[in-house]
Amino acid sequence: MGQSLVIIPTYNESSNISKILEATMNATRDFHVLVVDDGSPDGTAGLVRNKMEKYPNRIFLEERQGKLGLGTAYIKGFKWGLANGYQYIFEMDADFSHNPEDLIRLHKVVHSGKSDVAVGSRYVKGGKVVNWPFLRLFLSYGASLYVRIITWMPVKDPTAGFICYHRKVLERLDLDNIKFIGYAFQIEMKYKARIKGFSISEIPITFTDRIEGSSKMSKAIVREAIFGVIKLKWLRITGKL
């Protein structure tokens, strides 16, 4: 096995998955990819299997029955990566909102020992968002500010989902006790890593809104993020976290 694993969760990403896998294979020749597919009815898993034949022992697939959520997909991927000996484990979306070429930049920060976690950030100097209307950008930035105020966590893009973890971080976290599944999952992971004393760096990236496929955003995911942040802070105050 190689040292670096990129986890890509999918649900109905047939319009993107072949292209993102090709781009990742070309950008990161020493990296492996694990796709965790939630039973996509559009044939996403079949397209992944086609790429597995082209890139044997570099692309892997875990299939689940039904749409079980982003957070649980990543947890499954983390456990798979740890069990297979990877030192650097990444989160990345399938829709090209994250540029596979930036994986090298995130890896460099963690591999060099500068930080234990590297976050591809939209909201640090040099980062930007492309193709978002003003209102959506305003709400996203406001949500990030809200998280920072409640948690006191000095991460400017706490809901970011483009991340490199050193394996020691995931080994120390109780992955079975990560409760949230949407944007709150991303916040919970960073918050608990910081509580454990791990260092987090933010690397500026250009985040591009998806061109193909459909967003997985829902009102339930937004509610989870709003109230989940308060719950995390309360558990910390009461000594239960």
C-alpha positions as CSV (number, residue, x, y, z in Angstrom):
1,M,0.0,0.0,0.0
2,G,1.0,3.6,-0.6
3,Q,1.2,6.2,2.2
4,S,-1.6,8.6,1.0
5,L,-5.3,7.8,0.6
6,V,-7.9,10.2,-0.8
7,I,-11.5,9.4,0.3
8,I,-14.2,10.4,-2.0
9,P,-17.8,9.8,-0.8
10,T,-20.4,9.6,-3.6
11,Y,-24.1,9.5,-4.2
12,N,-25.3,10.0,-7.8
13,E,-22.0,11.3,-9.1
14,S,-22.0,9.5,-12.4
15,S,-21.5,12.8,-14.2
16,N,-18.3,13.6,-12.2
17,I,-16.7,10.4,-10.9
18,S,-14.8,9.2,-13.9
19,K,-13.3,12.7,-14.5
20,I,-12.4,13.3,-10.9
21,L,-10.7,9.9,-10.6
22,E,-8.7,10.6,-13.8
23,A,-7.7,14.0,-12.6
24,T,-6.6,12.6,-9.2
25,M,-4.6,9.8,-10.7
26,N,-2.8,12.3,-13.0
27,A,-2.2,14.9,-10.3
28,T,-1.0,12.6,-7.6
29,R,0.8,9.6,-9.0
30,D,1.7,8.1,-5.7
31,F,-1.7,8.5,-4.1
32,H,-4.5,6.0,-3.8
33,V,-8.3,6.7,-3.9
34,L,-11.1,5.1,-2.0
35,V,-14.6,5.8,-3.2
36,V,-17.3,5.2,-0.6
37,D,-20.6,5.0,-2.6
38,D,-24.0,5.0,-0.9
39,G,-25.8,2.7,-3.4
40,S,-26.1,5.4,-6.1
41,P,-28.9,4.4,-8.4
42,D,-27.2,6.3,-11.3
43,G,-24.5,3.7,-11.8
44,T,-21.6,5.6,-10.0
45,A,-20.2,2.4,-8.6
46,G,-20.0,0.7,-12.0
47,L,-18.0,3.7,-13.3
48,V,-15.6,3.4,-10.4
49,R,-15.1,-0.3,-11.1
50,N,-14.2,0.6,-14.7
51,K,-11.5,2.9,-13.4
52,M,-10.3,0.2,-11.0
53,E,-9.5,-2.0,-14.0
54,K,-7.5,0.9,-15.5
55,Y,-5.7,1.7,-12.2
56,P,-5.3,-1.6,-10.3
57,N,-4.3,-1.2,-6.7
58,R,-4.7,2.5,-6.8
59,I,-8.4,2.9,-6.9
60,F,-10.7,1.1,-4.4
61,L,-14.4,1.0,-3.8
62,E,-16.6,0.4,-0.7
63,E,-20.3,0.1,-1.5
64,R,-23.0,0.8,1.1
65,Q,-26.7,0.1,0.9
66,G,-28.7,3.4,0.8
67,K,-27.9,7.0,1.4
68,L,-26.3,7.0,4.9
69,G,-24.7,10.4,4.9
70,L,-21.4,12.2,4.4
71,G,-20.0,11.8,7.9
72,T,-20.6,8.1,8.1
73,A,-19.0,7.6,4.7
74,Y,-15.9,9.4,5.8
75,I,-15.8,7.4,9.0
76,K,-15.9,4.2,7.0
77,G,-13.1,5.5,4.8
78,F,-11.0,6.5,7.8
79,K,-11.3,3.1,9.3
80,W,-10.4,1.5,6.0
81,G,-7.4,3.7,5.5
82,L,-6.1,3.1,9.0
83,A,-6.6,-0.7,8.7
84,N,-4.6,-0.6,5.4
85,G,-1.7,1.3,6.8
86,Y,-2.0,4.8,5.2
87,Q,-0.1,7.6,6.9
88,Y,-2.0,10.5,5.3
89,I,-5.7,10.4,4.8
90,F,-7.6,13.0,2.8
91,E,-11.2,14.1,2.4
92,M,-12.2,15.4,-1.1
93,D,-15.5,16.0,-2.9
94,A,-16.3,14.3,-6.2
95,D,-17.7,17.4,-7.9
96,F,-14.4,19.3,-8.6
97,S,-15.2,21.9,-6.0
98,H,-11.8,20.8,-4.8
99,N,-8.9,20.8,-7.2
100,P,-7.0,17.4,-7.1
101,E,-3.8,19.3,-7.8
102,D,-4.1,20.9,-4.3
103,L,-3.7,17.5,-2.7
104,I,0.0,17.9,-3.0
105,R,0.0,21.2,-1.1
106,L,-2.1,19.8,1.8
107,H,0.2,16.7,1.9
108,K,3.3,18.8,2.1
109,V,2.1,20.7,5.2
110,V,1.4,17.5,7.1
111,H,4.3,15.4,5.8
112,S,6.8,18.2,6.8
113,G,5.5,18.1,10.3
114,K,4.3,21.7,10.2
115,S,0.8,20.6,11.2
116,D,-1.1,17.4,12.0
117,V,-4.1,18.5,10.0
118,A,-4.2,20.6,6.8
119,V,-7.4,22.3,5.7
120,G,-8.0,23.6,2.2
121,S,-9.5,27.0,3.2
122,R,-11.8,29.4,1.3
123,Y,-11.5,32.1,3.9
124,V,-7.8,32.7,4.6
125,K,-5.7,35.1,2.6
126,G,-5.4,33.8,-1.0
127,G,-8.4,31.6,-0.8
128,K,-11.5,32.3,-2.8
129,V,-14.9,31.0,-4.0
130,V,-15.9,30.8,-7.7
131,N,-19.5,30.6,-9.1
132,W,-21.3,31.3,-5.8
133,P,-24.0,34.0,-5.7
134,F,-23.3,36.8,-3.1
135,L,-26.1,35.5,-0.7
136,R,-24.7,32.0,-0.5
137,L,-21.2,33.3,0.0
138,F,-22.5,35.7,2.7
139,L,-24.3,32.9,4.5
140,S,-21.3,30.5,4.3
141,Y,-18.9,33.1,5.7
142,G,-21.4,34.0,8.4
143,A,-21.7,30.4,9.3
144,S,-18.0,30.1,9.7
145,L,-17.9,33.2,11.9
146,Y,-20.7,31.7,14.0
147,V,-18.7,28.5,14.6
148,R,-15.6,30.5,15.6
149,I,-17.6,32.6,18.1
150,I,-19.3,29.6,19.7
151,T,-16.3,27.2,19.8
152,W,-13.4,29.6,20.0
153,M,-11.7,27.4,17.4
154,P,-9.2,29.5,15.3
155,V,-10.1,27.9,12.0
156,K,-11.5,30.4,9.5
157,D,-13.2,27.7,7.4
158,P,-14.5,25.2,9.9
159,T,-17.0,23.6,7.5
160,A,-14.3,22.9,4.9
161,G,-14.3,19.4,3.5
162,F,-10.9,19.3,1.7
163,I,-8.6,18.0,4.4
164,C,-5.4,16.0,5.0
165,Y,-5.1,14.2,8.4
166,H,-2.0,12.5,9.7
167,R,-3.1,9.0,10.8
168,K,-2.1,9.7,14.4
169,V,-5.0,12.2,14.6
170,L,-7.6,9.7,13.4
171,E,-6.1,7.0,15.7
172,R,-6.6,9.3,18.7
173,L,-10.2,10.4,17.9
174,D,-13.0,8.1,18.9
175,L,-14.4,7.6,15.4
176,D,-17.4,5.6,16.6
177,N,-18.4,8.6,18.7
178,I,-18.4,11.1,15.8
179,K,-22.2,11.8,15.7
180,F,-22.8,14.4,13.0
181,I,-23.2,13.6,9.3
182,G,-23.4,16.9,7.3
183,Y,-21.4,20.1,7.7
184,A,-21.5,19.6,11.5
185,F,-19.4,16.5,10.9
186,Q,-16.6,18.7,9.5
187,I,-16.8,21.0,12.4
188,E,-16.9,18.1,14.9
189,M,-13.8,16.5,13.5
190,K,-11.7,19.7,13.6
191,Y,-13.0,20.7,17.0
192,K,-12.2,17.3,18.6
193,A,-8.8,17.2,16.9
194,R,-8.0,20.5,18.4
195,I,-9.2,19.4,21.9
196,K,-6.8,16.5,21.6
197,G,-3.9,19.0,21.1
198,F,-3.3,18.5,17.4
199,S,-2.3,21.4,15.3
200,I,-4.4,22.6,12.3
201,S,-3.2,24.7,9.4
202,E,-5.3,26.4,6.7
203,I,-4.0,26.4,3.1
204,P,-5.7,28.8,0.7
205,I,-7.6,27.2,-2.1
206,T,-10.0,28.2,-4.9
207,F,-13.3,26.5,-4.2
208,T,-15.4,26.1,-7.4
209,D,-19.1,25.4,-7.1
210,R,-20.2,22.2,-8.8
211,I,-20.9,22.4,-12.5
212,E,-22.5,19.0,-13.0
213,G,-24.7,16.9,-10.6
214,S,-26.8,18.2,-7.8
215,S,-26.0,19.6,-4.4
216,K,-26.6,17.4,-1.3
217,M,-27.5,20.4,0.8
218,S,-30.7,20.1,2.8
219,K,-32.5,22.0,5.6
220,A,-31.8,19.1,8.0
221,I,-28.0,19.5,7.3
222,V,-28.2,23.2,8.0
223,R,-30.1,22.6,11.3
224,E,-27.6,20.0,12.4
225,A,-24.8,22.4,11.8
226,I,-26.5,25.3,13.7
227,F,-27.5,23.3,16.8
228,G,-24.6,20.8,16.6
229,V,-22.1,23.6,17.3
230,I,-23.9,24.6,20.4
231,K,-24.1,20.9,21.5
232,L,-20.3,20.5,21.0
233,K,-19.6,23.6,23.1
234,W,-21.9,22.5,25.8
235,L,-20.3,19.0,26.0
236,R,-16.9,20.6,26.2
237,I,-18.1,23.0,29.0
238,T,-19.6,20.1,31.0
239,G,-16.5,17.9,30.6
240,K,-18.2,15.3,28.5
241,L,-16.0,16.0,25.5
